[in-house]
Structure formats: structure tokens, C-alpha cells
């Protein structure tokens, strides 16, 4: 069985936020017939050979859902795909990746921690960088100033990923989601390496 996990936050006010693009993709892959499991909403497709997953733990504890389902269904690492937002990719860009760091994404960080490794596939979907910039501190600045700068950056990133897509972006978002569905279907049918070779070469619509 293949496990396709879309990351997001629970609640109607998060639905069209950048951080919930993983939920959007698995919603587009399936139907409205979700069932509650221990930590997730799940849905089987393709003759029960594929399990779509929307963790209901909130983003920062996504690993609980993934670990539980991996164990229950005895899913191999190469058959796990986690779909999530990425602020280091421009909007409309996507990238398959395996065996890399979490890149500051707290949902992915928690999955890494609870699985004990990063040897699984991820589909990173670009939601663009936040527009405001933190001033560069003078060389040699340390201590409290560094900590203030770090906190400011975290707040800016959080504000950006929890913001909704703009009216100008929404038509492109629909096309982006359709292409993301194609990418996931390629992963299901031909595996992560093939999906990466094909879709990582096409960085924008």
C-alpha cells in the first residue's frame, strides 16, 4: 500500500491558507468520503491500494498520524509520500525529494523525529517567500540581538504561510493543484524516482 499524506491545519479558517496546500491536494485526489482513524481522516482509493491521509493533530504533530498509519499498514518508506508547502520554492514550483532535512517545516520536522529518519518521499509545493525582510545585522552581532532577529523571522514566516492565497493567485492555484494531482498519480503508478525525474524538470506552469 502507498500512503499519501497531505499536511495542513485543522479548521475552516485555515482552508485556503498556504500552509494547507497539502490538504488541498489530497482533497482533489479523493472524494468527500473521509473516515476518522486514530489521528487522521483517511480514504482508500485505487482498489484500496492507496491510502489518502489528512492528519488531524495540527501541523506540528503530524508525525503521530504518519507513524501510526505506517505501523498499522506496514508501509515501506519508499511508499510514503508527504505533500507540504515550501517557502523556499516560488509559487507554482514543485519538487520531489527524499532523505533531506526538514528545512524548518515543523510538520516535516515532527515526522522525521517520530519515524527516526528522513528516508521517504516528499512533494514540496512552492507557496513563495514572505515579502517583508528582516534587516541584516552588523557582523559580529550576538546575543539578544540575534535572538530578536530570529524571533522576528519566525513570526514573518508564520504570518506568510498562514495567509490565504490572493485573488490573483487563485486561478493559478487551481491549475497548480491539478498538476500536483498529476504528480502524485505519477508517484503512485511509477514510483518516486520516476516522478522526481519528470516533475522536478518542470518547475513552473
Secondary structure by P-SEA (a helix, b strand, c coil): cbbbbbbbbccccccccccaaaaaaaaaaccccccccccccccccccccbbbbbbccccccaaaaaaaaaaaaccccccbbbbbbbccccccbbbbbccccccccaaaaaaaaaacccccccbbbbcccccccccccccccccaaaaaaaaaaaaaaaaaaaccccccaaaaaaaaaaaaaaaaaaaacccaaaaaacccccccc
